[in-house]
Amino acid sequence: MNRLEAHPNHQPRKNWWQRNWKWFVPTGCLSIIALFVIFIIAIFFTVTSFIKKSTPYKDAFDSATTNEYVIEILGKPIEQEGMLQGNISIQNNTGEANISFPVEGPNGSGTVYVVGQKYNGTWTYDKMTIYIDSSNETIDLLQEQ
């Protein structure tokens, strides 16, 4: 047999894709899904951080944690626990906020609600309340200011 003639049982060598597609496709798909999930989580934490640094959140949290009646019901310390909800939009010296967030103390939990507007750089609030879970009571935090 001539060296240049192919052996009858010899099959040509498969290329890289033909040899590796069975592990590459699932790994590639899982990598894309993982990157998407990481991207969504990063957006979530960025938005949450933005809301926690906002004046409406700080004002409402300070009002809830310094209100004597709320402290009597929930105990001390009162901490923000759980996920923030709502939205804040700010443009120049104007803006709007409509947020809620859960709080918890040693004796119970509740949810703080804030609705406000920013005009000429100053926030005014239409609503700043805390709903106490155990007693189904709503406490107006604006009355104490």
C-alpha positions in Angstrom: 0.0 0.0 0.0 1.3 3.4 -0.9 1.9 5.8 2.0 -0.2 8.4 0.3 -3.2 6.2 0.1 -5.6 6.5 3.1 -6.1 3.5 5.3 -9.6 2.0 4.7 -10.5 2.1 8.4 -9.0 5.6 9.0 -11.5 8.3 9.8 -10.5 12.0 9.5 -9.8 13.8 12.8 -12.7 15.8 14.1 -12.3 19.5 14.4 -12.5 21.3 17.8 -16.2 22.1 17.6 -17.1 18.5 16.7 -15.1 17.2 19.7 -16.2 19.8 22.3 -19.7 21.0 21.5 -21.4 18.8 24.1 -19.8 20.6 27.0 -19.3 24.0 25.4 -23.0 24.7 24.6 -24.4 24.0 28.1 -21.4 25.8 29.7 -21.8 28.8 27.4 -25.6 29.0 28.1 -25.1 28.7 31.8 -22.5 31.4 31.7 -24.8 33.8 29.9 -27.6 33.1 32.3 -25.3 33.6 35.3 -24.1 37.0 33.9 -27.7 38.1 33.3 -28.6 37.2 36.9 -25.5 39.0 38.3 -26.5 42.1 36.2 -30.1 42.1 37.6 -28.8 41.7 41.1 -26.3 44.6 40.6 -29.1 46.8 39.4 -31.3 45.8 42.3 -28.6 46.7 44.9 -27.8 50.0 43.1 -31.4 51.1 43.2 -31.8 50.0 46.8 -28.7 51.9 47.8 -30.0 55.0 46.0 -33.3 54.8 47.8 -31.6 54.3 51.2 -29.4 57.4 50.7 -32.4 59.6 49.7 -33.9 62.2 52.0 -37.4 60.8 52.1 -36.1 57.4 53.3 -33.8 59.0 55.9 -36.6 61.3 57.1 -39.1 58.5 57.4 -36.7 56.1 59.0 -35.6 58.7 61.5 -39.2 59.6 62.3 -40.1 55.9 62.9 -37.1 55.2 65.0 -37.5 58.3 67.2 -41.2 58.2 67.7 -41.9 57.3 71.4 -45.1 55.4 70.6 -43.5 53.4 67.9 -40.6 52.5 70.2 -43.1 51.5 72.9 -44.8 49.1 70.5 -41.9 47.7 68.5 -39.1 48.0 71.1 -35.6 49.3 70.6 -33.6 49.1 68.4 -35.8 49.4 65.3 -34.1 48.3 62.1 -35.0 48.2 58.5 -35.5 44.6 57.5 -36.6 43.3 54.1 -37.0 44.8 50.7 -37.7 48.4 49.8 -40.5 49.1 47.5 -41.6 52.1 45.4 -39.9 54.8 43.4 -38.1 58.0 43.7 -37.5 60.4 40.8 -35.4 63.5 41.1 -34.7 66.2 38.5 -32.7 69.2 39.5 -34.5 70.8 42.5 -37.8 68.9 42.0 -38.8 65.3 42.6 -41.4 62.8 43.8 -41.1 59.9 46.2 -43.5 57.0 46.9 -41.7 54.3 48.9 -42.4 51.7 51.6 -40.1 49.6 53.7 -40.5 47.1 56.5 -39.1 47.8 59.9 -38.6 45.4 62.8 -37.9 45.7 66.5 -37.6 43.2 69.3 -41.3 43.3 70.1 -42.8 43.4 66.6 -42.7 44.7 63.0 -44.3 47.2 60.7 -44.2 48.9 57.4 -43.3 52.6 56.8 -45.0 54.4 54.0 -43.8 57.7 52.6 -45.2 59.9 49.8 -43.7 63.3 49.2 -42.6 65.9 46.7 -39.5 68.0 46.3 -39.9 71.7 45.3 -37.0 74.1 45.1 -34.8 71.6 46.9 -37.1 71.0 49.9 -39.0 67.8 50.5 -42.6 68.0 51.8 -44.6 64.9 52.7 -48.2 64.1 52.0 -48.0 60.9 53.9 -45.5 59.4 56.4 -47.0 56.6 58.3 -46.1 53.3 59.9 -48.5 50.3 59.9 -48.0 48.0 62.9 -48.5 44.4 61.9 -49.6 43.0 65.3 -52.3 45.6 66.1 -53.3 46.6 62.5 -52.7 50.1 63.7 -51.5 53.0 61.5 -49.5 55.7 63.2 -49.1 59.1 61.4 -45.4 60.1 61.8 -46.0 63.6 60.5 -48.0 64.6 63.6 -44.8 64.3 65.7 -42.7 66.6 63.5 
